[in-house]
Amino acid sequence: MKTIGIVLALVFVVGIAGFVSAAYGQNPNTGNSPSTTNVFEGKLSKIDTDKKMITVTGKDEKGRLTEMSFKYNDATEISGGDRTIQGLTGKQGEDLKITFRVADGDNTATKIEWTEDRKTP
């Protein structure tokens, strides 16, 4: 009878350990996983075409003024204007909406939306 109790206890412990490890093995969606899409809106501050970086000044989720930089690449979709990064060069102050993903601590723009006709006050 004692061995049956020990065997049942071992099965219980192994079962709980398997459940706990499976639960902790899940990747929670924390906003920083590559599968999460984020949006930042603001005004164009600068573009560095050599480093393929665009910097935008806007308000964060708490309403504080902040500056964010985003990498862009050939896969980045650009809407508005002539649909190129070069078309944004020299257009500081233009309103932009950046859709991006965070991976390895870098913000990578997946879409940059702007309207050439919109003027800053």
N, C-alpha and C positions, 0 to 999 in steps of 0.2 A: 504494500500500500504506500510505503514511503517513497518508493521509486516512481510510482505513478504521479505523486504530488510533485516530485522534483522535475519530472518530464513535462508536466503541465506548466509548471513555473517557467521552465526554460522556453517552451513554446510561446508563452505569454510575453516574456522578455524579448525574444527575438522578433515577435510580431510587432510589439511597440517600437522597437528600435528601427524596424523597416518602415513603419508609418512615419516616424519622426524624421528619418533621413529623407524620405520622399517629400515630405512637406517642406523641409529646409532646402531641398534641391530645386524648388521652383524659383523662377526669376520673377520677382514682383515688378510691376510696371511703376517705377519710381519717377518717371519723367526724364530720366537720364539714360534709359536704355535705347539702343539704336532703333527699336521699333516704335518709339514714341515720337510723334510729330508735335513740335512747338511752334508758336507764332509770336513774332515781335514786330511791333509797329513803331515807326519813328521817322526821323529826318536823316537823310544821307549826310554823314560827316566826312568820310573820305573813302577812296578806293585805291588799293595798291595792286595794280595789275601784275607786277612782278611776282608778288607773293600770293596772288589770287585771293585777296582779302577785301571785304567790304565792311565798313564801320558805320553803325547807325545809332543815333541818340534818340531815346524815347523813355517812356515810363515803364518801370518794372511792375510786377503783380501787386506791389504795395503802394504804387503811385509815386515812387521816387524816381527822379530823373537819373538815367543811367546810360552808359555807352556800351554797346555790345559789338563784337567783331565776329564775322562769319567767313568761313572758307567757302569758296565756290569752285565749281569745276565744269567740265563740258556737259555733264548731265543736269546741271542746274537749269531749271526752266525759268525763263524771263518773260514776263508779260508787260505790255505797254511800251510806248516809245518805239524804237527800232529793234527791240527784242535782243539787245546785246549789252554786255557790261560796258563796252566802249561808249555806248550811247549815254550812259550815266556819268561818264567822266566830265568833270566841270559843272555838274548839276547839284552841288552841295545845297542842302536845304530841301530837296525834293522829298515828298512823303513816300515812304516805302512800307511795304508789308513783307516781312521775311518769314517764310515757312522753313523750319530747320530741324535737324536731328542732332542729338548730342552723342558723340562716340569718342571714347578715349580722351575725354576732357575738351574736345574740340566741337565747336558749333559749325555744322556744315549746312549751308543753304541748299534746300531742294527746290525752292521757288522764290523768286524775287518779283514782286508786283509793284508797278509804278505807272503813273500817268504823266506823260511829258507835258500835257497842257495845264496840269494843276500847278498853280503858282503859290509860293509861300507869302503870307501877308507881311 
